[in-house]
Amino acid sequence: MPRYQIDEMDGDELLASHVASGATALEALRKITGKTTWTPALRNRWFRVVDESEGHVFEYSVAHDFTPRR
């Protein structure tokens, strides 16, 4: 399975970096986040996923569970 470099971003700032394997970039990202993802990256906090062997770059947003304030 291909390996992917996964960078967790806040705007242009790198928050964390991970490496995961998966049949696709989305599968590798789900292993890191465990959440539903969207493409393209539509939020300020997003993930850049780079296929280490092919050099393809993907950008995704992640669904966040929001808790209402009381």
Secondary structure, 3 states (H helix, E strand, C coil): CCEEEEEEEECCEEEEEEEEECCCHHHHHHHHHCCCEECCCCCCEEEEEEECCCCCEEEEEECCCCCCCC
